[in-house]
């Protein structure tokens, strides 16, 4: 998941268009999970997009810390 939001918006050949991270989340809901898409203006969709953006910022820092202080991450 590291860096996934840095490549969005991205052209997705299967969809034939450029998708935002929120649109990609909905594609996953529909195709991978056989679920219903979330409306883009809902708090839940905003939270999912924010989660991916935050996780992508934190992941590189956590990786550096884990390498520097491996005993903390056992």
N, C-alpha and C positions, 0 to 999 in steps of 0.2 A: 504494500500500500504506500510505501514511501515515495513521495513525489507524484502521486497519481493526479492530483489537482493541477499540477504545473503544466500538464499536457492538454488541459481542457480550457476552452472549447476545442474539440477535435473532430476531424472528419471520420465518420464511421461508415465503412463501405457497405456493411449489411443494411444499415438504415438509409444509406444514400444521401446523408446530410451531415452538417456540422452539429454536434450535440454539446450542450453544457454538462457540467457534472450532475446537476439535478435531473436533466433529461436522461443521462446515462443510468442514474439510480433507478428511475422509473422503468427503463428498458430491462434492467435486472429484475425488478419486481415482476414484470410481466412475462419475460421469457424464461428466466432461470427459476423463479419462484412460483410461476403460474398464478400471480396475484393481480391486484388492481393497482393502477398508478395512483400516486398521491397528487392532489392539486398543487400547483407550484406556489400558490399564495398561502398555503397552510403552514402553521408553525412547525409541524413534524417534518415537512420537506426542507424548510430552512435549517432546522436542527441537523438533519442528515448531511446536508451540504457543508454546514459549519463544522460538523464532526470530522469529515474528510479533510477539510482545509486545516483544521487544528492538528489532527493526527499527522499530517504531512509535514507540519512545522516542527512538531515534537520528536518524531521518529529519528531524524538525523542526530539530534542532540542526545537522545537516549542511547543511540548506537555508539556514539563517541564516549559517553559515560560508561557504558558496559565494557568497552575495550580498556578504558583507563582504570576502572575499579571493578574488575570481574567478581570479586567476593560479594559485592552488593547485589548482584544479579543471579546468584546461584539458586 
